[in-house]
Amino acid sequence: MLTVLIETRNDEEALARTLASLVGAAVEGIVRDVIVCDSGSTDQTHRVAEHAGCHYVTEGVAAGIRQAKGEWLLMLEPGARLADGWTESVIDHVSRQSMPARFSRARGERRALFTRMFSGQSALAEGLVIRKGQAVALSKSAASAEAVARGLASRRLEAEIRVAEPRRK
């Protein structure tokens, strides 16, 4: 049903946290496959992906999107963790809607509108559920998962996400 796509670069610990939040959905058959699109990691990111049974690609996010087996993609940042019960909200959305959707921030992480507008947050901070066909079309002119998600109109899911910590430069 869903392919999870995670773009990484030296994110071994963050990737492990994200993958742990997907285990239940994989066991239930909701997550069909996980693709880790790596952009030059020098740490053990590839080992984390391999041990978890993920597909590991280094050809960019467009290649990862094309390899996806699911009709819908769930794009996440490494380190993001989905709250229990997220699968029901996603299943409901994909059965009724065709437009993209994003998760709601966990209650303790919600920020005021003014703060959100000027924070420069990642377009993937709240994840993205998107049809594969739309993602393929957007990835033709986008060099990253962030660029695919940027500026995209979306619905808000009831399910919550704990956003990834900001990356250190």
Secondary structure, DSSP 8 states (H G I E B T S, - for coil): -EEEEEEESS-HHHHHHHHHTTHHHHHHT-EEEEEEEESS--SSHHHHHHHTT-EEE-S-HHHHHHH--SSEEEEE-TT-EE-TTHHHHHHHHHHH--S-EEEEE-GGG---HHHHHHS---TTTT-EEEEHHHHHHHHTT-SSHHHHHTT---EEEEEEEE-------
